[in-house]
Amino acid sequence: AMGAGNAHDTDLEFGTMSNGLAVAVAVKDDESDEFIPAAVEYDPDAKPPMYRNRRFRLYFVLAFSIIVAVGVGAAVGVTMKASGNEGSLGPPVPYRETIGIREQVERIVGSEILNDPVSPYTKAVEWVIYEDPMQLEPEAANFMQRYLMAYFYFATVVDGPWRNCNPTVTNETDFCNFEKLLSIFPEFFEGIPSTRWLSQEAECEWAGVFCDEYGQVRAIDLNGNGLSGPFPEGLTYFPFLQSVSLAWGNLRGSLPTEIVEMKHLVNIELHYNKFTGEVPLEWWRARNLVRINLAENSIEGEIPPEIKNLEDVKGLFLSENLFRGTLPDEIGDLSSVSFFRLSRNLLEGTLPSTVGQMSQLGEIWLHRNYLTGALPTEIGNLSKLARLRLQFNSFRGELPEQLYGLTSLDRLDLYNCNFTGTISPAIGNLTNMSFLRLHDNNFFGGIPTELGQLSVLSSLMLQGNQLTGAIPDSICEVRQTWEPFEELEADCAGSSSGGPEVTCPDLCCTSCCDRQNVCTPTPTRMI
């Protein structure tokens, strides 16, 4: 089936992207009822695998047969009633109004909501009865699924049509160019030939819809397509839906509590929308979730101790919201999480020492909060940590020596944090480091020659400290021989009242900064 790609998570400060691929992974049929969301190695930009299970398919067929039987019985009753009133006055009732369509829908979504003529549930019923080119009978295997897909469309066009692949208008065909969102900053879409929604084609062929081999909807991926309105809570009626990706739109209001009813949901992406209020407590108890992306909304409240229930979560993306309070010690129970992003919120207090128990962590984003205190020594337990971003907080004290043992680090952002002390020679252990940004702290003493062991550096920023002495020749040698090393800044400009605190050999530093933190570009290196 055709589908749209997810929006990659962005680095707003530096304008870079963590590009990944959505990888389709084959999962063998399994007789077990055990849910297996971790059947694929997690990547923040990869989709969870589609779950296939013979026993569940059998349950689905049996359940649907019961619904059909009830619906057909109702249809027979309506037809007989219509036959008994042939002599009554009034316009004839259209055939599709007599075959039990409304009655069957009522049994799933309730009758009260269908009394509202502008409800998306009602609009979907009217479409199924009068406009759907497929003209399904209620006993069709995909009848309710197709109805719910129509509901989803009507529920997400509150402000107007989607960006693309809307239903046909005059002189349009059923086919469309679906613009798959590949990145947000810069905004970039990839055109994919697809099929319009509410067309005569099977709903599994509609843009952004993924089905399994039995025609059951498993994922809806419409990132960047401009969906609008409240969260379409009717998604909870899809029995096997595993992935919902509706980022970069105008969805708003509160997050639905019904998320807990979606037993097979492993991935939910609602970032870059306009949701408000707090995360319902039910979300923190949704044990099957593998990825939660709510970044760039206006969600508030605290991170509760119940976060410990997210046993399978591998990606928790909550940046750029209004979360406040402290990080609970229970974050240490997130033993599966690889990506932990809570940057640009209102968090305060210390970083719990239990962070050292998050053994699978590859990335921590906590920058631009109000965190205080010293870094816990337990952070040295995170042997898989590759990116640690803590800039623009109010930490204090020296860097723990254990930090220098994190040899997987390739990015360390600790600037504007009030750290003090010297830079340990053990920093030479971080040989995978590409971005080392320690500027605007209170570090003092010399610059260790061991920095020259970081042979794959791209950026080294040391300005705005109290460091003294010379930039070691070992660093300048890397700068001259490693072309990607494009940024080296230090306090090598001095001021009107005194000379520079740090001297930098010719063609080594890219910028020299003075004591007022005004940086001036210097002649570039010659390679």
C-alpha positions as CSV (number, residue, x, y, z in Angstrom):
1,A,0.0,0.0,0.0
2,M,1.1,3.6,-0.5
3,G,2.3,5.6,2.4
4,A,3.8,8.8,3.6
5,G,7.1,9.1,5.4
6,N,7.6,10.5,8.8
7,A,9.0,13.9,9.7
8,H,12.5,13.5,11.0
9,D,13.2,15.1,14.4
10,T,15.1,18.3,13.9
11,D,17.9,20.1,15.6
12,L,16.4,23.6,15.8
13,E,19.5,25.3,17.1
14,F,21.9,24.2,14.4
15,G,19.6,23.4,11.6
16,T,20.7,19.9,11.0
17,M,18.7,16.7,10.5
18,S,19.2,13.2,11.8
19,N,18.3,11.5,8.6
20,G,17.1,7.9,8.8
21,L,15.2,5.5,6.6
22,A,11.8,3.9,7.0
23,V,12.7,0.2,6.7
24,A,10.2,-2.5,5.9
25,V,11.0,-5.6,8.0
26,A,9.5,-9.0,7.4
27,V,8.0,-10.6,10.5
28,K,7.3,-14.3,10.4
29,D,3.9,-15.7,11.2
30,D,3.8,-16.7,14.8
31,E,1.2,-18.8,16.6
32,S,1.9,-17.0,19.9
33,D,-0.4,-14.2,21.2
34,E,2.6,-12.3,22.5
35,F,2.9,-8.8,21.2
36,I,6.4,-8.3,19.7
37,P,7.0,-4.6,18.9
38,A,10.7,-5.0,19.4
39,A,11.1,-7.3,16.4
40,V,13.2,-4.6,14.7
41,E,16.2,-2.6,15.9
42,Y,14.8,0.8,16.8
43,D,15.7,3.9,14.9
44,P,14.0,7.3,15.6
45,D,13.0,7.6,12.0
46,A,12.1,3.9,11.3
47,K,8.6,2.5,11.5
48,P,7.8,-0.3,13.8
49,P,7.1,-3.7,12.1
50,M,3.6,-4.7,11.2
51,Y,2.3,-7.3,13.5
52,R,1.0,-10.5,12.0
53,N,-0.6,-13.3,14.0
54,R,-2.8,-16.1,12.7
55,R,-4.7,-16.5,16.0
56,F,-5.5,-12.8,16.0
57,R,-6.7,-12.9,12.4
58,L,-9.0,-15.8,13.4
59,Y,-10.4,-13.7,16.3
60,F,-10.9,-10.8,13.9
61,V,-12.8,-13.0,11.4
62,L,-15.0,-14.5,14.2
63,A,-15.8,-11.0,15.7
64,F,-16.6,-9.6,12.3
65,S,-18.9,-12.5,11.5
66,I,-20.9,-11.8,14.6
67,I,-21.2,-8.1,13.7
68,V,-22.3,-9.0,10.1
69,A,-24.9,-11.5,11.4
70,V,-26.4,-8.9,13.7
71,G,-26.3,-6.3,10.9
72,V,-28.0,-8.6,8.4
73,G,-30.7,-9.4,10.9
74,A,-31.4,-5.7,11.4
75,A,-31.4,-5.2,7.7
76,V,-34.0,-8.0,7.2
77,G,-36.2,-6.4,9.8
78,V,-36.0,-3.0,8.2
79,T,-36.7,-4.5,4.8
80,M,-39.8,-6.4,6.1
81,K,-41.0,-3.2,7.7
82,A,-40.6,-1.4,4.5
83,S,-42.5,-4.2,2.6
84,G,-45.4,-3.9,5.1
85,N,-45.8,-0.2,4.5
86,E,-45.9,-0.3,0.7
87,G,-49.3,1.3,0.7
88,S,-48.3,4.3,2.9
89,L,-47.8,7.7,1.6
90,G,-44.3,9.4,1.3
91,P,-41.3,9.3,-1.0
92,P,-39.7,5.9,-1.6
93,V,-36.8,5.0,0.7
94,P,-33.5,4.5,-1.2
95,Y,-32.4,0.9,-1.3
96,R,-29.2,1.6,0.6
97,E,-31.2,3.1,3.5
98,T,-33.0,-0.2,3.9
99,I,-30.1,-2.7,4.2
100,G,-28.9,-1.9,7.8
101,I,-26.0,0.4,7.1
102,R,-26.9,2.9,9.8
103,E,-27.8,0.3,12.3
104,Q,-24.5,-1.5,11.9
105,V,-22.5,1.7,12.3
106,E,-24.6,2.5,15.4
107,R,-23.6,-0.7,17.0
108,I,-19.9,0.3,16.8
109,V,-19.9,4.1,17.4
110,G,-23.3,4.5,19.2
111,S,-26.5,6.2,18.0
112,E,-26.2,9.5,19.8
113,I,-23.2,10.8,17.9
114,L,-25.0,10.0,14.6
115,N,-27.8,12.4,15.6
116,D,-25.4,15.3,14.9
117,P,-25.7,16.1,11.2
118,V,-22.2,17.8,11.1
119,S,-20.4,15.1,13.0
120,P,-17.7,13.4,11.0
121,Y,-19.3,10.1,12.0
122,T,-22.6,11.2,10.4
123,K,-20.8,12.6,7.3
124,A,-19.1,9.3,6.9
125,V,-22.4,7.4,7.0
126,E,-23.9,9.7,4.4
127,W,-20.9,9.1,2.2
128,V,-21.0,5.4,2.5
129,I,-24.7,5.3,1.7
130,Y,-24.9,7.8,-1.1
131,E,-21.4,8.7,-2.5
132,D,-19.0,5.8,-2.0
133,P,-18.2,4.5,-5.5
134,M,-17.6,1.1,-4.1
135,Q,-21.2,0.8,-2.7
136,L,-20.3,-1.9,-0.2
137,E,-23.0,-4.0,1.4
138,P,-22.9,-4.1,5.3
139,E,-21.8,-7.7,5.2
140,A,-18.6,-6.9,3.2
141,A,-15.5,-7.8,5.1
142,N,-14.0,-4.3,4.9
143,F,-17.3,-2.4,5.4
144,M,-16.6,-1.0,8.8
145,Q,-13.0,-0.3,8.0
146,R,-13.9,1.7,4.9
147,Y,-16.5,3.6,7.0
148,L,-13.9,4.5,9.6
149,M,-11.5,5.7,7.0
150,A,-14.1,8.0,5.7
151,Y,-14.8,9.2,9.2
152,F,-11.1,9.9,9.7
153,Y,-11.0,12.1,6.6
154,F,-14.0,14.2,7.6
155,A,-12.6,14.5,11.1
156,T,-9.4,16.0,9.9
157,V,-10.5,18.7,7.4
158,V,-12.0,21.1,10.0
159,D,-10.0,24.0,8.6
160,G,-10.1,22.9,5.0
161,P,-8.8,20.2,2.7
162,W,-5.5,18.4,3.3
163,R,-2.3,19.5,1.5
164,N,-2.9,16.8,-1.2
165,C,-4.7,13.6,-2.1
166,N,-8.1,14.9,-1.1
167,P,-11.3,13.4,-2.8
168,T,-11.7,14.2,-6.4
169,V,-13.3,17.4,-7.7
170,T,-14.2,18.3,-11.3
171,N,-11.9,16.9,-13.9
172,E,-9.6,15.1,-11.5
173,T,-8.8,11.4,-11.5
174,D,-8.5,9.1,-8.6
175,F,-4.8,9.3,-8.7
176,C,-2.6,12.0,-7.0
177,N,0.9,13.0,-6.2
178,F,1.3,12.3,-2.6
179,E,3.9,14.6,-1.0
180,K,5.8,12.6,1.5
181,L,7.5,14.8,4.2
182,L,11.1,14.0,4.4
183,S,12.4,16.9,6.5
184,I,11.0,19.9,8.4
185,F,14.0,22.2,8.5
186,P,14.4,22.7,5.7
187,E,11.0,21.7,4.6
188,F,11.3,19.1,1.9
189,F,8.7,16.8,0.4
190,E,9.1,13.8,-2.0
191,G,6.4,13.2,-4.5
192,I,5.0,9.7,-4.6
193,P,2.3,8.5,-7.0
194,S,-0.7,7.5,-4.9
195,T,-4.5,7.3,-4.8
196,R,-6.9,9.9,-3.4
197,W,-9.0,9.4,-0.3
198,L,-12.6,8.5,-0.7
199,S,-11.9,7.2,-4.2
200,Q,-13.3,4.1,-5.8
201,E,-10.1,2.2,-5.0
202,A,-9.7,0.0,-1.9
203,E,-9.0,2.1,1.2
204,C,-5.7,0.3,1.6
205,E,-4.6,2.1,-1.6
206,W,-5.3,5.5,-0.3
207,A,-2.4,7.8,0.3
208,G,-0.5,7.3,3.5
209,V,-2.4,4.1,4.4
210,F,-0.5,0.8,5.1
211,C,-2.3,-2.5,5.3
212,D,-1.2,-6.1,5.9
213,E,-1.7,-8.8,3.4
214,Y,-5.2,-9.4,4.6
215,G,-6.4,-5.9,4.0
216,Q,-6.4,-4.7,7.6
217,V,-5.2,-1.2,8.2
218,R,-2.0,-1.2,10.3
219,A,-0.6,2.3,9.9
220,I,-1.7,5.8,8.8
221,D,1.1,8.1,7.9
222,L,0.1,11.6,6.9
223,N,2.9,13.7,8.3
224,G,3.0,17.1,6.8
225,N,-0.4,16.9,5.0
226,G,-2.1,19.7,7.0
227,L,-4.6,17.7,9.0
228,S,-6.8,20.0,11.2
229,G,-9.2,19.7,14.1
230,P,-9.3,17.7,17.3
231,F,-7.6,14.3,17.5
232,P,-9.7,11.8,15.6
233,E,-10.6,9.6,18.6
234,G,-12.5,7.2,16.2
235,L,-9.1,5.7,15.4
236,T,-9.5,3.6,18.5
237,Y,-12.1,1.5,16.6
238,F,-9.4,0.1,14.3
239,P,-8.8,-3.3,15.9
240,F,-5.1,-3.7,14.8
241,L,-3.8,-0.2,14.2
242,Q,-0.2,-0.1,15.1
243,S,1.1,3.3,13.9
244,V,-0.4,6.8,13.8
245,S,1.8,9.5,12.2
246,L,0.0,12.9,12.0
247,A,2.8,15.4,12.5
248,W,3.2,18.9,11.1
249,G,-0.4,19.9,11.0
250,N,-3.1,21.9,12.8
251,L,-4.5,19.2,15.1
252,R,-5.4,20.8,18.4
253,G,-7.2,20.4,21.7
254,S,-6.5,17.8,24.3
255,L,-4.8,14.5,23.8
256,P,-7.3,11.6,23.9
257,T,-7.5,9.3,26.9
258,E,-8.7,6.5,24.6
259,I,-5.1,5.8,23.6
260,V,-5.0,3.1,26.2
261,E,-7.7,1.2,24.3
262,M,-5.4,0.8,21.3
263,K,-3.8,-2.4,22.5
264,H,-1.6,-2.8,19.4
265,L,-0.4,0.8,19.0
266,V,3.3,0.9,19.1
267,N,4.0,4.3,17.4
268,I,2.3,7.6,17.8
269,E,3.7,10.8,16.2
270,L,1.8,14.1,16.8
271,H,4.8,16.5,16.8
272,Y,4.5,20.0,15.4
273,N,0.8,20.4,16.0
274,K,-1.2,22.6,18.4
275,F,-2.2,20.2,21.2
276,T,-2.7,21.7,24.7
277,G,-3.4,20.5,28.2
278,E,-1.6,17.7,30.0
279,V,-0.7,14.2,28.8
280,P,-3.5,11.9,30.1
281,L,-2.3,9.6,32.8
282,E,-3.4,6.7,30.6
283,W,-0.6,7.5,28.1
284,W,2.1,6.8,30.8
285,R,0.5,3.4,31.3
286,A,0.5,2.3,27.6
287,R,3.0,-0.4,27.9
288,N,3.1,-1.4,24.3
289,L,4.2,2.0,23.0
290,V,7.6,2.0,21.3
291,R,7.7,5.6,20.2
292,I,5.9,8.7,21.5
293,N,6.6,11.9,19.7
294,L,4.7,14.9,21.0
295,A,7.4,17.5,20.4
296,E,6.6,21.1,19.4
297,N,3.1,21.4,20.9
298,S,1.9,23.4,23.9
299,I,1.5,20.4,26.3
300,E,2.0,21.2,29.9
301,G,2.1,19.4,33.3
302,E,4.7,17.3,35.0
303,I,6.4,14.1,34.1
304,P,4.8,11.7,36.6
305,P,6.3,8.6,38.3
306,E,4.0,6.5,36.1
307,I,6.5,7.0,33.3
308,K,8.1,3.8,34.6
309,N,5.3,1.8,33.0
310,L,6.6,2.6,29.5
311,E,8.6,-0.6,29.5
312,D,9.0,-0.9,25.8
313,V,9.4,2.7,24.8
314,K,12.6,3.3,22.8
315,G,12.0,6.8,21.6
316,L,10.4,9.5,23.9
317,F,10.3,12.9,22.2
318,L,8.7,15.6,24.3
319,S,10.8,18.6,23.4
320,E,9.5,22.1,22.9
321,N,6.5,22.0,25.1
322,L,5.6,23.4,28.5
323,F,6.5,20.5,30.8
324,R,7.5,21.8,34.3
325,G,8.6,20.3,37.6
326,T,11.4,17.9,38.2
327,L,12.4,14.7,36.4
328,P,11.2,11.8,38.6
329,D,13.7,9.1,39.7
330,E,11.5,6.6,37.9
331,I,13.1,7.6,34.6
332,G,15.7,5.0,35.6
333,D,13.1,2.3,34.9
334,L,13.1,3.1,31.2
335,S,15.5,0.3,30.5
336,S,14.7,0.1,26.8
337,V,14.7,3.8,25.8
338,S,17.3,4.9,23.3
339,F,16.2,8.4,22.5
340,F,15.2,10.7,25.4
341,R,14.3,14.3,24.3
342,L,12.9,16.8,26.7
343,S,14.7,19.9,25.6
344,R,13.2,23.4,25.5
345,N,10.7,22.9,28.4
346,L,10.5,24.4,31.9
347,L,12.0,21.5,33.8
348,E,13.9,22.3,37.0
349,G,15.8,20.5,39.8
350,T,18.7,18.1,39.3
351,L,19.3,15.3,36.8
352,P,18.4,12.2,38.8
353,S,21.3,9.8,39.5
354,T,18.9,7.0,38.2
355,V,19.7,8.2,34.7
356,G,22.6,5.8,35.0
357,Q,20.2,2.9,34.9
358,M,19.0,3.8,31.4
359,S,21.4,1.4,29.9
360,Q,20.2,1.6,26.3
361,L,20.4,5.4,26.0
362,G,22.0,6.7,22.9
363,E,20.8,10.2,23.1
364,I,19.8,12.7,25.8
365,W,18.4,16.1,24.9
366,L,17.7,18.2,28.0
367,H,19.0,21.6,26.7
368,R,17.3,24.9,27.4
369,N,15.6,24.0,30.7
370,Y,16.3,25.2,34.2
371,L,18.2,22.2,35.6
372,T,20.5,22.8,38.5
373,G,23.1,20.9,40.6
374,A,26.0,18.8,39.5
375,L,26.0,16.1,36.9
376,P,25.6,12.7,38.6
377,T,28.6,10.4,38.4
378,E,26.3,7.6,37.3
379,I,26.1,9.2,33.9
380,G,29.3,7.3,33.3
381,N,27.3,4.0,33.1
382,L,25.8,5.0,29.8
383,S,28.2,3.1,27.6
384,K,26.0,3.5,24.5
385,L,25.5,7.3,24.8
386,A,26.4,9.1,21.6
387,R,24.8,12.5,22.0
388,L,24.5,14.4,25.2
389,R,23.0,17.9,24.9
390,L,22.7,19.9,28.2
391,Q,23.4,23.4,27.1
392,F,21.6,26.4,28.5
393,N,20.9,25.1,32.0
394,S,22.1,26.2,35.4
395,F,24.3,23.3,36.4
396,R,27.2,23.8,38.8
397,G,30.5,22.1,39.8
398,E,33.0,20.2,37.8
399,L,32.5,17.6,35.2
400,P,32.6,14.1,36.7
401,E,35.6,12.1,35.6
402,Q,33.3,9.3,34.6
403,L,32.0,11.4,31.7
404,Y,35.3,11.0,30.0
405,G,34.8,7.3,29.8
406,L,31.8,7.6,27.5
407,T,33.8,6.6,24.4
408,S,30.7,6.3,22.2
409,L,30.1,10.1,22.4
410,D,30.1,12.0,19.1
411,R,28.4,15.1,20.3
412,L,28.8,16.8,23.7
413,D,27.0,20.2,24.2
414,L,27.7,21.6,27.6
415,Y,27.9,25.3,26.9
416,N,26.2,28.1,28.9
417,C,25.8,25.8,31.9
418,N,28.0,27.3,34.7
419,F,30.4,24.3,34.9
420,T,33.7,25.0,36.5
421,G,37.0,23.2,37.1
422,T,39.7,22.1,34.6
423,I,39.3,20.1,31.4
424,S,40.7,16.6,32.3
425,P,43.4,15.1,30.1
426,A,41.0,12.0,30.0
427,I,39.1,13.9,27.4
428,G,41.5,12.2,24.9
429,N,39.5,9.0,25.4
430,L,36.5,10.5,23.4
431,T,38.0,9.6,20.1
432,N,34.6,9.4,18.3
433,M,33.8,13.0,19.2
434,S,32.7,15.3,16.3
435,F,31.1,18.2,18.1
436,L,32.6,19.3,21.4
437,R,31.1,22.6,22.7
438,L,32.3,23.7,26.1
439,H,32.1,27.5,25.6
440,D,30.6,30.0,28.0
441,N,31.3,28.2,31.3
442,N,33.8,28.8,34.0
443,F,36.5,26.3,33.0
444,F,40.0,27.4,33.9
445,G,43.6,26.1,33.5
446,G,45.4,24.9,30.4
447,I,43.9,23.3,27.3
448,P,45.0,19.6,27.4
449,T,47.1,18.4,24.5
450,E,45.1,15.2,24.6
451,L,42.4,17.0,22.7
452,G,44.6,16.3,19.7
453,Q,43.6,12.6,20.0
454,L,40.1,13.6,18.8
455,S,40.9,13.0,15.2
456,V,37.4,13.3,13.7
457,L,36.4,16.6,15.3
458,S,34.2,19.0,13.2
459,S,33.6,21.6,15.9
460,L,35.6,22.6,19.0
461,M,34.3,25.7,20.9
462,L,36.3,26.8,24.0
463,Q,35.6,30.5,24.2
464,G,33.9,32.3,27.0
465,N,35.9,30.5,29.8
466,Q,39.0,31.3,31.9
467,L,41.3,29.0,30.0
468,T,44.9,30.1,29.5
469,G,48.0,29.1,27.5
470,A,48.2,28.0,23.9
471,I,46.0,25.9,21.7
472,P,48.1,22.7,21.5
473,D,49.8,22.0,18.3
474,S,48.2,18.5,18.4
475,I,44.8,20.2,17.9
476,C,46.1,22.4,15.1
477,E,47.5,19.4,13.3
478,V,44.1,17.8,13.3
479,R,42.6,21.0,12.0
480,Q,45.1,21.1,9.1
481,T,44.7,17.5,8.1
482,W,41.0,16.7,8.8
483,E,38.9,18.7,6.3
484,P,35.6,18.4,8.2
485,F,37.2,20.2,11.1
486,E,35.6,23.6,10.2
487,E,35.0,25.3,13.6
488,L,37.6,26.1,16.3
489,E,36.9,29.1,18.5
490,A,38.8,30.2,21.6
491,D,39.5,33.3,23.7
492,C,42.4,34.4,21.5
493,A,41.5,38.1,20.8
494,G,42.1,39.7,24.1
495,S,40.7,43.2,24.9
496,S,41.8,46.8,25.1
497,S,42.9,46.3,28.7
498,G,45.0,43.2,28.2
499,G,46.3,40.5,25.9
500,P,44.6,37.3,24.9
501,E,44.1,34.6,27.5
502,V,44.7,31.9,24.9
503,T,47.1,32.1,22.0
504,C,46.3,30.3,18.8
505,P,48.9,29.5,16.0
506,D,48.3,31.0,12.6
507,L,45.7,29.3,10.4
508,C,44.5,27.2,13.3
509,C,41.5,28.9,15.0
510,T,38.5,29.9,12.8
511,S,37.5,32.7,15.2
512,C,39.1,34.5,18.1
513,C,36.9,35.9,20.8
514,D,37.6,38.8,23.2
515,R,36.6,39.1,26.9
516,Q,33.3,40.6,25.9
517,N,32.6,37.4,23.9
518,V,32.8,39.2,20.6
519,C,34.3,36.8,18.1
520,T,36.2,37.7,14.9
521,P,36.9,35.3,12.1
522,T,40.5,34.6,11.5
523,P,42.3,33.5,8.3
524,T,41.3,30.0,7.3
525,R,43.7,27.1,7.2
526,M,45.6,26.0,4.1
527,I,45.2,22.4,3.1
